[in-house]
Structure formats: C-alpha cells, structure tokens
Amino acid sequence: GSINTTKTSANVDAGFSMVTYTGNVTEGATVGHGLSKAPELMFVKRRNVAGGWMTYSAATGATKTFTLNSTEPAYTSSGIWNNTAPTADVFSLGSNGAVNANGGTYLAYCFHSVDGYSKVGSYEGNNNADGTFVYTGFQPKFIIIKDIDAAQSWNLYDSVRDTNENPVNLSLLADNTNAEASGNPIDFLSNGFKLRDGSGMINDAETYIYIAFAESPFKYSNAK
C-alpha cells in the first residue's frame, strides 16, 4: 500500500489479519492487509485519540460505514473508505480522521470467509418467528449479527455460554454495557443458523450482516 504498515500479523489460512499503520490524511491512501483475498469485514480504530471502531462490510459496500461501538445503521461517507472496495492486497482510505488523520495511529482487524471455518455475509430478515435460515456450511460456535438498515445493537451468540439444545437464547451486545440477556432465540444447525424470533435485533424485514465461526472447523461439524 501507499502507507507502510508498522506491524502486520496475518493468518492467511484463517482469513484474519491485524494491521497497524500511521495515517497521512491523503484521500485514496492504501494499506496492505496481509491476506490472500479481499476482506469482507474490517474494523479500524484510532489508537492515539478517542474515537469509534469504523466498520467496513462487503454487504454495504465502500460508500458506507458504521461503527462497532454504536447502534447506528450504515451511512454514506466517502471520507472513510474513499468509495473503494478492498482488493486481495490492500484496503483504501479517505481523509477522515477516524481512519486516516495525519500522524494518527491505527489498528485494523480484517476478515474474509474461509470454507468450513468462518463465514462473513448478510441476510434478509422476515419479521417472523419462523425466521430466515442462513447457510454457513458448518455448525456455528460464535455469531455476531448487526442490522444495517436501522439503529440496532450488535448481537453476540455462542455455544459456550448457552450449552442447552436449540434454541440458543443468551446474547451479549457489543455496543453497550448491558448484562447478558435471554431472548431473540436462534437455532445453531449443522449447516448454518435459523432465526426463531421476529425481533428487530436479528430478524425484522431488513438487511443484516453477520460473521460466524465453526464449532468444529474445516468441515467436521457435528449436527445439533
């Protein structure tokens, strides 16, 4: 990239990298992410001043952004990703100080899907207790879900805290300090997950993004 990273740690097989860089307030600046494919989900955080976790999702595209620490929906901003989608080598930046202030120091987490291990994607909710089924190709162990059309929280589900049979009910929210809550149930299935509630948090008639990781990675999932 046009900005040299100060440190990169990448697990190409797992589709995940961590990158640090120093901004130059130049529109169209690029940063190498260290992966073999274009990231489908990225979180970028300025480290030397207070600020939000700017989020890129392939589902919303590079003309929009939103934040991990907020309930806000995706909104249009050319100053974050410079209206340019990531490539297999780099991601692009606008001149917004949240991602590219002159001398600002930043951390980026980058993810792409890996067959049998992780899935980054989106789905359309149906506002019904017989909810949308989302195919991942494996039984999930951990899922994060966010409504990108409306102001809703980032919902975290896993099979470690909730070890009973389906549905999985216990959720945590990434954007606030709320205690663990029960509700908005999901079925963790052998090849994906199914929403079991019409709540706006996970299954209104809107678009949602998600990232899921496998219970038994690399195609050795057990049915539940």
Backbone bond lengths (Angstrom), bond angles and torsions (degrees), N, CA, C in turn:
res aa  C-N    CA-C-N  psi(-1)  N-CA   C-N-CA  omega(-1)  CA-C   N-CA-C  phi
1 G - - - 1.449 - - 1.518 111.92 -
2 S 1.342 115.19 169.76 1.461 119.55 178.70 1.522 111.54 -73.11
3 I 1.334 117.32 -20.74 1.467 122.62 171.78 1.521 107.61 -103.60
4 N 1.311 117.15 122.07 1.463 120.54 176.77 1.525 109.35 -73.82
5 T 1.323 116.69 129.47 1.460 119.73 176.62 1.513 109.61 -70.00
6 T 1.327 116.40 145.87 1.453 120.38 176.50 1.522 111.03 -84.19
7 K 1.329 116.22 -26.36 1.465 120.63 175.18 1.530 108.18 -160.64
8 T 1.333 116.37 139.55 1.456 121.98 176.21 1.518 109.61 -134.52
9 S 1.322 116.45 129.47 1.461 121.87 173.16 1.515 107.15 -125.70
10 A 1.333 116.74 113.11 1.461 120.70 -173.55 1.522 111.05 -128.35
11 N 1.323 115.67 132.12 1.452 122.07 169.02 1.523 106.72 -106.93
12 V 1.323 116.13 95.14 1.460 121.33 -174.50 1.525 110.87 -61.94
13 D 1.331 117.77 -40.62 1.460 121.05 -179.66 1.524 111.93 -62.67
14 A 1.328 116.97 -35.95 1.466 121.65 -178.45 1.518 112.68 -88.49
15 G 1.335 118.41 -5.99 1.461 120.80 178.86 1.509 113.82 66.22
16 F 1.351 116.70 37.16 1.471 120.98 -177.23 1.513 109.58 -141.29
17 S 1.338 115.46 134.91 1.463 119.66 174.92 1.513 110.66 -141.36
18 M 1.345 114.93 156.02 1.451 123.58 174.10 1.524 107.36 -122.83
19 V 1.326 116.09 128.74 1.457 121.31 -174.01 1.524 109.19 -132.03
20 T 1.318 117.52 137.50 1.456 121.70 170.59 1.520 109.01 -116.53
21 Y 1.331 115.91 144.49 1.461 120.99 -179.12 1.518 109.73 -154.40
22 T 1.331 115.70 166.11 1.459 123.44 176.69 1.527 108.81 -114.69
23 G 1.323 117.26 127.90 1.446 122.00 -174.85 1.520 113.66 -71.83
24 N 1.356 115.65 161.38 1.466 121.14 178.44 1.526 112.65 -133.95
25 V 1.344 117.92 11.55 1.462 125.80 178.10 1.537 112.53 50.92
26 T 1.325 117.18 34.90 1.457 122.28 179.91 1.518 110.13 -109.89
27 E 1.324 116.86 122.20 1.457 119.85 175.84 1.523 110.37 -63.68
28 G 1.318 116.12 134.16 1.452 120.56 -179.43 1.507 114.75 86.65
29 A 1.338 117.63 5.47 1.464 120.36 174.90 1.526 109.59 -62.01
30 T 1.325 116.72 148.67 1.462 121.22 -179.51 1.516 110.44 -125.93
31 V 1.332 114.80 151.55 1.467 122.27 -178.79 1.528 108.42 -131.76
32 G 1.317 118.14 130.22 1.456 121.54 175.85 1.512 111.23 -70.75
33 H 1.334 116.95 135.64 1.472 120.41 -177.92 1.527 113.54 -104.26
34 G 1.319 118.71 -11.73 1.460 121.54 173.29 1.510 115.72 83.22
35 L 1.346 118.67 3.29 1.459 121.38 -178.52 1.524 110.46 -99.29
36 S 1.335 115.99 173.15 1.459 120.84 -179.30 1.525 112.51 -97.01
37 K 1.339 116.92 -7.75 1.457 122.51 178.63 1.528 108.77 -135.30
38 A 1.313 115.47 163.14 1.461 119.84 177.70 1.527 110.85 -66.07
39 P 1.323 118.99 133.18 1.468 120.79 175.59 1.528 111.05 -61.24
40 E 1.329 114.80 141.94 1.458 121.52 175.83 1.524 111.67 -101.77
41 L 1.328 116.54 -15.75 1.455 122.34 179.04 1.519 107.92 -147.62
42 M 1.342 116.87 131.82 1.462 120.97 178.54 1.524 109.80 -139.60
43 F 1.321 115.93 143.85 1.450 123.88 171.72 1.527 107.65 -121.81
44 V 1.329 117.36 124.66 1.464 121.76 179.86 1.523 108.51 -121.70
45 K 1.342 116.31 130.13 1.469 122.30 -176.96 1.518 110.20 -129.66
46 R 1.335 116.08 127.30 1.461 119.93 172.69 1.525 108.84 -72.43
47 R 1.317 116.21 136.00 1.462 121.03 -171.49 1.525 113.77 -100.56
48 N 1.335 117.99 -26.43 1.470 119.04 -171.57 1.521 113.79 -96.28
49 V 1.338 118.36 -6.19 1.466 122.23 170.68 1.524 107.84 -142.32
50 A 1.331 115.96 165.13 1.470 120.27 178.51 1.525 110.02 -67.51
51 G 1.319 115.73 143.10 1.461 120.40 178.61 1.505 111.13 178.37
52 G 1.330 116.67 169.14 1.447 121.91 -176.54 1.513 113.33 -83.60
53 W 1.329 114.90 168.48 1.463 123.33 174.26 1.518 107.82 -88.59
54 M 1.320 118.19 96.79 1.459 121.48 -179.15 1.530 109.41 -70.81
55 T 1.331 115.62 134.82 1.462 121.35 -170.84 1.520 111.31 -120.35
56 Y 1.334 115.26 131.46 1.461 122.36 171.13 1.515 108.59 -108.91
57 S 1.324 116.80 136.57 1.461 122.56 173.50 1.515 108.63 -133.36
58 A 1.315 116.73 135.85 1.462 120.29 176.30 1.519 110.83 -60.92
59 A 1.329 118.03 -26.05 1.463 121.46 -179.08 1.522 111.96 -68.99
60 T 1.322 117.82 -34.08 1.463 120.87 179.39 1.519 111.65 -92.81
61 G 1.332 117.60 -22.27 1.450 121.24 179.62 1.519 112.60 84.11
62 A 1.322 115.69 172.07 1.462 121.74 -172.22 1.522 113.73 -80.60
63 T 1.337 118.20 -4.61 1.463 119.63 176.27 1.519 112.22 -83.70
64 K 1.342 116.42 -9.72 1.464 120.50 -176.28 1.522 110.97 -127.11
65 T 1.312 114.87 162.35 1.457 121.93 175.68 1.519 109.12 -150.01
66 F 1.324 117.23 171.62 1.457 124.33 172.19 1.516 106.28 -161.80
67 T 1.323 119.11 -177.99 1.458 120.18 -171.51 1.527 111.96 -128.78
68 L 1.336 114.57 140.88 1.461 121.70 -179.14 1.521 111.80 -65.19
69 N 1.323 117.51 -30.91 1.462 121.30 -176.07 1.525 112.37 -96.29
70 S 1.329 117.21 23.69 1.468 121.11 -178.55 1.519 109.47 -144.68
71 T 1.338 115.52 156.21 1.454 120.83 175.74 1.523 112.36 -85.92
72 E 1.314 119.52 -3.76 1.458 122.37 -172.40 1.528 111.85 -58.76
73 P 1.338 116.89 147.04 1.464 119.89 174.40 1.523 110.54 -75.29
74 A 1.321 116.44 174.12 1.461 120.65 176.20 1.530 109.57 -64.27
75 Y 1.333 116.44 140.15 1.459 120.70 179.62 1.526 109.52 -136.02
76 T 1.329 116.72 156.91 1.458 122.32 -176.74 1.516 111.16 -76.70
77 S 1.335 116.60 131.32 1.467 121.33 177.93 1.517 109.36 -160.66
78 S 1.330 117.51 108.24 1.459 120.71 177.72 1.522 111.72 -74.78
79 G 1.330 117.31 -18.18 1.454 121.08 -176.50 1.513 114.88 -75.71
80 I 1.341 117.55 -8.88 1.467 119.93 -179.31 1.529 110.27 -93.11
81 W 1.315 118.59 -65.42 1.480 121.52 -175.18 1.535 112.46 -104.81
82 N 1.336 116.69 9.25 1.471 121.94 177.60 1.521 112.23 56.90
83 N 1.337 116.93 28.88 1.477 122.25 179.38 1.527 112.15 54.60
84 T 1.316 116.38 31.15 1.468 121.12 -175.61 1.521 109.82 -130.51
85 A 1.312 117.32 119.88 1.459 121.72 -179.44 1.526 110.84 -70.27
86 P 1.325 118.18 149.90 1.464 120.65 175.51 1.523 111.42 -61.27
87 T 1.314 115.92 153.65 1.461 122.15 173.65 1.526 108.82 -109.92
88 A 1.320 116.23 -175.18 1.467 120.81 177.40 1.522 111.91 -68.98
89 D 1.330 117.71 -9.44 1.470 121.00 -177.81 1.523 114.07 -115.93
90 V 1.350 117.50 -39.85 1.462 120.34 -170.88 1.526 111.17 -138.95
91 F 1.348 115.46 162.59 1.455 120.92 164.03 1.526 108.26 -117.50
92 S 1.332 115.43 153.46 1.461 121.39 -173.22 1.519 111.40 -105.18
93 L 1.340 115.28 153.85 1.456 122.18 -177.82 1.521 110.49 -129.34
94 G 1.336 115.66 146.34 1.444 121.20 166.84 1.520 108.63 -87.09
95 S 1.331 116.23 -157.79 1.466 120.26 -177.55 1.524 112.83 -107.30
96 N 1.340 117.13 9.54 1.462 120.71 178.84 1.523 110.19 -65.69
97 G 1.330 116.47 136.24 1.457 121.11 -177.21 1.508 114.67 -62.81
98 A 1.341 117.51 -18.67 1.460 119.81 178.92 1.516 112.10 -66.44
99 V 1.366 116.46 -23.34 1.466 120.05 -179.38 1.530 113.65 -128.63
100 N 1.372 117.87 -14.48 1.462 117.63 -171.26 1.527 112.61 -156.89
101 A 1.318 118.32 51.36 1.464 121.49 173.22 1.523 109.64 -75.96
102 N 1.307 117.03 149.41 1.456 120.74 178.18 1.529 109.93 -63.93
103 G 1.315 117.03 117.09 1.457 121.93 -178.30 1.514 114.63 81.57
104 G 1.333 117.89 -2.64 1.463 120.50 177.22 1.522 110.81 -70.27
105 T 1.307 116.32 143.43 1.465 120.40 179.10 1.526 109.28 -106.06
106 Y 1.338 115.84 138.88 1.463 121.56 -168.86 1.527 112.09 -136.54
107 L 1.339 113.91 154.21 1.461 122.99 171.98 1.517 108.22 -123.20
108 A 1.332 117.14 133.00 1.469 121.64 176.69 1.522 109.94 -122.94
109 Y 1.342 116.28 132.05 1.459 123.20 170.22 1.527 107.17 -105.59
110 C 1.323 117.41 125.99 1.462 122.06 -174.96 1.535 110.12 -123.35
111 F 1.342 116.65 135.79 1.461 122.05 -177.55 1.526 110.50 -134.15
112 H 1.321 116.71 144.78 1.457 121.83 162.62 1.520 108.66 -138.55
113 S 1.331 116.64 160.46 1.464 121.90 -178.04 1.524 110.79 -66.03
114 V 1.337 115.10 145.47 1.463 122.49 173.93 1.519 107.27 -130.98
115 D 1.311 117.02 122.08 1.451 122.48 -176.12 1.528 111.18 -52.97
116 G 1.324 116.44 124.58 1.457 122.03 177.57 1.512 115.13 81.37
117 Y 1.339 117.19 -2.61 1.468 120.56 -177.22 1.529 112.40 -124.58
118 S 1.325 116.77 -48.82 1.461 120.56 -178.04 1.518 109.76 -145.46
119 K 1.332 115.15 158.20 1.459 120.37 177.59 1.520 108.70 -144.27
120 V 1.340 115.26 124.23 1.458 122.64 172.48 1.519 106.81 -108.58
121 G 1.319 117.75 127.45 1.451 118.16 -176.91 1.507 112.86 -165.42
122 S 1.325 115.25 -163.72 1.454 122.53 179.11 1.525 108.96 -145.53
123 Y 1.313 116.52 162.09 1.461 121.35 176.52 1.522 109.26 -151.85
124 E 1.337 114.55 161.99 1.457 121.69 176.37 1.519 109.01 -102.20
125 G 1.311 116.48 123.83 1.457 120.29 176.53 1.516 111.38 -73.70
126 N 1.350 116.37 163.46 1.467 119.88 -179.64 1.527 113.30 -125.70
127 N 1.342 117.24 5.55 1.469 121.83 176.41 1.521 111.87 54.28
128 N 1.347 115.20 45.08 1.456 120.82 -174.40 1.519 109.08 -144.74
129 A 1.343 116.32 145.44 1.460 119.93 177.15 1.524 111.87 -65.53
130 D 1.338 117.53 -26.40 1.456 122.18 169.59 1.526 106.02 -88.60
131 G 1.325 115.06 77.14 1.452 121.04 -163.59 1.516 115.19 -80.61
132 T 1.313 113.95 179.71 1.456 122.86 179.63 1.526 110.59 -61.35
133 F 1.342 116.25 138.41 1.457 121.91 169.85 1.520 108.52 -96.41
134 V 1.329 115.96 134.13 1.462 121.60 -178.95 1.522 108.56 -118.84
135 Y 1.312 116.66 118.04 1.460 121.97 -178.70 1.532 110.19 -83.35
136 T 1.329 116.04 127.17 1.466 121.45 175.73 1.529 112.43 -115.91
137 G 1.348 116.66 -21.71 1.457 120.39 -176.01 1.510 113.57 90.02
138 F 1.329 117.13 3.91 1.472 121.75 178.67 1.524 108.67 -157.87
139 Q 1.342 115.05 165.60 1.462 120.26 173.36 1.526 108.68 -80.13
140 P 1.323 119.10 122.31 1.466 120.51 -178.26 1.528 113.07 -70.14
141 K 1.307 114.03 149.24 1.461 121.66 169.18 1.526 110.50 -110.31
142 F 1.345 116.20 -31.33 1.467 122.72 -176.57 1.520 108.88 -146.53
143 I 1.344 117.01 132.04 1.458 122.16 -179.90 1.523 109.25 -136.01
144 I 1.326 116.21 137.81 1.460 122.77 169.23 1.524 107.65 -117.18
145 I 1.335 116.67 133.17 1.464 122.29 -176.95 1.525 109.77 -130.00
146 K 1.360 116.14 137.74 1.474 120.73 176.52 1.526 110.53 -140.81
147 D 1.327 116.98 130.75 1.460 123.40 171.52 1.521 107.86 -72.60
148 I 1.343 118.05 124.20 1.467 119.72 -178.90 1.530 111.97 -99.96
149 D 1.330 117.54 -2.41 1.461 121.10 179.36 1.518 113.06 -99.44
150 A 1.329 117.79 -16.78 1.461 120.80 -173.86 1.532 109.94 -143.56
151 A 1.325 115.02 165.71 1.465 121.14 179.60 1.520 109.40 -76.86
152 Q 1.324 116.51 95.79 1.458 123.51 179.65 1.526 109.02 -138.63
153 S 1.318 115.58 157.60 1.463 121.15 -177.16 1.527 112.54 -75.79
154 W 1.324 114.86 162.77 1.462 123.32 169.48 1.530 107.28 -82.83
155 N 1.332 117.32 117.43 1.461 122.77 -175.25 1.520 110.85 -101.40
156 L 1.333 117.18 128.86 1.458 123.60 -178.38 1.528 109.09 -113.77
157 Y 1.339 115.69 124.34 1.461 123.17 177.27 1.525 109.23 -123.95
158 D 1.347 116.27 148.88 1.462 119.11 175.89 1.524 109.71 -155.74
159 S 1.332 115.86 165.65 1.464 121.66 -178.25 1.525 112.01 -97.33
160 V 1.325 117.60 6.58 1.465 121.34 178.23 1.521 110.61 -89.83
161 R 1.332 117.03 -45.96 1.468 120.01 177.24 1.515 111.30 -75.69
162 D 1.321 117.38 -34.21 1.464 122.26 -177.40 1.523 108.22 -113.78
163 T 1.336 116.31 91.88 1.470 121.96 -172.90 1.526 113.24 -97.32
164 N 1.334 117.88 1.32 1.462 120.19 179.46 1.525 110.15 -75.54
165 E 1.326 116.19 172.66 1.452 120.01 174.37 1.530 109.53 -64.48
166 N 1.312 115.08 164.73 1.465 119.88 179.26 1.524 111.76 -56.72
167 P 1.339 117.18 151.20 1.461 125.65 2.22 1.522 112.90 -83.62
168 V 1.323 115.77 158.96 1.459 123.50 172.08 1.523 107.30 -82.61
169 N 1.327 116.97 122.90 1.465 121.35 -172.06 1.526 114.88 -111.78
170 L 1.326 117.18 -26.19 1.458 119.75 -172.42 1.523 111.20 -80.99
171 S 1.324 116.27 126.74 1.464 120.18 -179.89 1.518 110.53 -132.11
172 L 1.322 114.84 153.41 1.458 123.45 170.96 1.515 108.01 -121.91
173 L 1.336 116.78 156.12 1.456 121.98 -178.43 1.518 109.50 -113.31
174 A 1.332 116.62 130.11 1.464 120.78 -176.83 1.519 112.73 -76.38
175 D 1.335 118.19 -19.23 1.459 120.54 -169.68 1.518 114.03 -103.38
176 N 1.345 119.06 3.36 1.465 119.57 176.03 1.523 110.63 -150.27
177 T 1.316 116.00 -178.02 1.465 121.60 -174.00 1.524 112.99 -99.57
178 N 1.312 118.17 13.08 1.467 121.72 -178.48 1.529 111.73 -56.37
179 A 1.332 114.76 147.89 1.455 119.93 173.23 1.528 109.94 -70.12
180 E 1.308 115.90 164.14 1.462 121.89 175.42 1.529 110.09 -53.29
181 A 1.330 116.14 138.56 1.459 120.81 -177.18 1.521 110.08 -125.21
182 S 1.333 115.72 156.04 1.455 122.27 175.83 1.519 108.67 -111.24
183 G 1.315 116.55 128.49 1.455 121.12 -178.62 1.516 110.60 148.63
184 N 1.327 117.28 178.79 1.462 122.58 -178.28 1.530 110.62 50.45
185 P 1.338 118.47 59.09 1.464 122.37 -170.84 1.525 113.86 -68.43
186 I 1.330 114.76 152.02 1.453 124.67 177.73 1.524 108.56 -134.69
187 D 1.326 117.32 140.51 1.466 121.47 169.26 1.524 108.70 -90.87
188 F 1.344 116.86 126.00 1.463 122.43 170.64 1.530 106.96 -90.60
189 L 1.321 117.40 110.88 1.453 122.54 -174.83 1.522 111.19 -106.90
190 S 1.335 116.59 172.06 1.461 120.75 -175.34 1.524 112.65 -66.91
191 N 1.334 117.36 -21.22 1.464 119.97 -177.20 1.526 113.38 -130.52
192 G 1.336 116.61 16.98 1.455 119.55 178.91 1.516 111.44 161.42
193 F 1.335 116.37 -151.54 1.468 119.60 178.24 1.524 109.31 -143.21
194 K 1.336 114.79 154.95 1.458 121.55 -178.36 1.515 109.26 -129.88
195 L 1.321 116.69 128.90 1.453 121.95 178.54 1.524 109.93 -74.12
196 R 1.330 116.64 135.96 1.463 121.77 -177.51 1.520 112.16 -120.37
197 D 1.335 116.07 29.81 1.453 120.26 -178.37 1.522 107.75 -157.44
198 G 1.326 117.13 146.99 1.458 121.14 179.09 1.511 113.57 -91.17
199 S 1.311 117.74 17.05 1.462 122.61 -176.85 1.524 112.04 -63.97
200 G 1.336 115.22 146.03 1.455 120.51 174.08 1.508 113.37 -64.23
201 M 1.312 117.17 -20.30 1.465 119.98 179.41 1.518 111.67 -63.09
202 I 1.358 117.12 -36.91 1.461 119.53 -175.03 1.527 114.44 -133.63
203 N 1.354 118.58 -15.28 1.467 117.26 -168.62 1.520 113.32 -155.05
204 D 1.324 117.47 41.66 1.451 119.60 169.28 1.533 108.04 -77.91
205 A 1.317 118.31 178.17 1.464 121.09 178.11 1.528 108.84 -81.61
206 E 1.341 115.24 62.74 1.457 122.99 -175.64 1.530 109.37 -142.74
207 T 1.324 116.45 178.89 1.455 121.57 -179.29 1.515 110.45 -97.49
208 Y 1.327 115.41 137.55 1.461 122.64 -179.59 1.526 109.47 -126.99
209 I 1.331 115.36 145.93 1.458 119.81 169.32 1.519 108.29 -105.54
210 Y 1.326 116.12 159.65 1.462 119.92 178.23 1.529 109.03 -153.70
211 I 1.319 114.74 159.33 1.453 122.77 164.97 1.522 106.78 -133.71
212 A 1.326 116.51 131.96 1.465 122.12 -176.94 1.520 109.69 -129.66
213 F 1.330 115.71 145.20 1.458 122.30 176.53 1.523 109.44 -122.50
214 A 1.328 116.23 148.38 1.457 122.05 -169.85 1.525 113.14 -78.56
215 E 1.328 115.08 146.13 1.467 121.98 172.71 1.522 110.33 -64.69
216 S 1.313 117.39 -47.44 1.466 123.36 177.70 1.526 106.91 -127.77
217 P 1.319 117.99 95.05 1.466 120.35 -169.54 1.520 114.63 -60.68
218 F 1.332 113.31 160.21 1.455 123.72 173.14 1.525 112.67 63.64
219 K 1.352 113.51 52.97 1.463 122.50 167.03 1.510 115.76 69.44
220 Y 1.327 116.95 23.66 1.474 119.63 176.95 1.532 110.22 -117.66
221 S 1.336 115.74 43.14 1.454 120.97 -178.48 1.520 111.37 -72.26
222 N 1.328 115.90 144.95 1.464 122.10 173.69 1.503 108.97 -102.86
223 A 1.322 118.07 137.40 1.448 121.83 179.50 1.528 110.74 -65.53
224 K 1.333 115.58 148.22 1.457 119.97 178.94 1.525 109.17 -127.33
